[in-house]
């Protein structure tokens, strides 16, 4: 391949990766509802991407998913009245969205007096949670082939970049269909060895939109939790906080909280704080057969407690499970799905 052409392709891939990160940053920090990204702005972004691809900048004929390596994360629709392409929905449970850690914004310092300063010093430290992955024996050959460190921990986006570098290096994109990747023996084993039922044929190709998630699923899941200067890396996926409300002694309600240690929260200190906040009695007990504690709160404070963990301690809503046993129809759900 011509060195200049190869360098241009490499630059374009890096730039598209940068655009992916910009989009993820916006989805985390700015785009909270479908009205947060105006159609005109969205169309301008499409037009800009069309320019990068060297084609006519006609926004109405461009599909955003074709340019971002984040399929399945966003969906768009055309506004029939304004004739604009509008961001319609965001899949905030997408693997790349969950694993992305947004950049912190610099906040302007405003002098609000001594009371505000005391309040800031007493507030819990900022929490950051990231899902990361370690190469396994299945995918090690892919990492080694592109010179990537097999002992390092990767975000889902970084891991996807590795496998896409591999297909670029091996020229594995199907010539007649650019969205299809032809599987060579090494890539096929990395994705499917041990996962295919005995007697079934191995796939010979895979769609690009499925490649990244399939590749990441073959890696060892880890997560890193950071609160202030304290940081811990654990194996496995992030364990959720459980909040349960049930009735005791007739019509009295109690609320149980467990799993707070995952997010570097001390059970005793939290129980003392909740006692003052909800003006009720609390107690702490060790969970039988498990590492960790359970905080028992007198009263049905399931929603207030969940909101407190989100607003005061920065726990993402997707990591809080609630179970209300006091309702006729008992259902386990993720906290805040019905809240804005």
Secondary structure, 3 states (H helix, E strand, C coil): CCHHHHHHHHHHHHHHHHHHHHHHHHHHHCCCCHHHCCHHHHHHHHHHHHHHCCCCCCHHHCCHHHCCCCCCCEEEEEECCCCEEEEEEECCCCHHHHHCCCCCCCCCCCCCCHHHHHHHHHCCCCEEEEEEEECCCCCHHHHHHCCCCCCCEECHHHHHHHHHHHHHHCCCECCCCCCEEECCHHHHHHHHCCCCCCCCCCCCEEEHHHHHHHHHHCCEEEEEEEECCEEEEEECCCCCEEEEEEEECCCEEEEEEECHHHHCCCHHHHHHHHHHHHCCCEEEEECCCCCCEEEEEECCCHHHHHHHHHHHHCCCHHHEEEEECCCCCCCEEECCCCCC
